[in-house]
Amino acid sequence: MSALIHAHSGLRWVALLLLIIAIFNALKSQSSGKYEKKDKMINLFAMVMLHIQLVIGLVLYFISYKVKFVEGWMSSDVAGGMYRFYGLEHILGMVIAIAIVTMGRSKAEKKLKGTRDKHRRILISYTIGLIIILAMIPWPFREALRGAWF
């Protein structure tokens, strides 16, 4: 389990970096008027990394000591709200963020015709996803959640 936790925690940096690269690429490419293969690949790699994180996170959800459904687990008094955060808030926020990114990329790739619209859709959906992800990461400065940098 320790290896999965470290993989999930370490790969978050790769996922965040790819999301940021995709956002800046969409911002830069919006004015170019082209939606090239490199744009597709950057967006795809960012989305795939999020999905890998989701799979690892789902495995951890069912085996981690940080997720306990005991009486009063929703209370912020129990373990400083750690059980509620990992048992509900973290997973729900991440699933919503990944769904927004996935639907945004899907719509940009399949339904939108104009290249400017494709870049705009990626920019909006990936930025919203990034904001939600940043809010739901158990950062080390949130002491009650016992998060780690890696």
Secondary structure, 3 states (H helix, E strand, C coil): CHHHHHHHHHHHHHHHHHHHHHHHHHHHHCCCCCCCHHHHHHHHHHHHHHHHHHHHHHHHHHHCCCCCCCCCCCCCCHHHHHHHHHHHHHHHHHHHHHHHHHHHHHHHHHCCCCHHHHHHHHHHHHHHHHHHHHHHCCCCCCHHHCCCCC
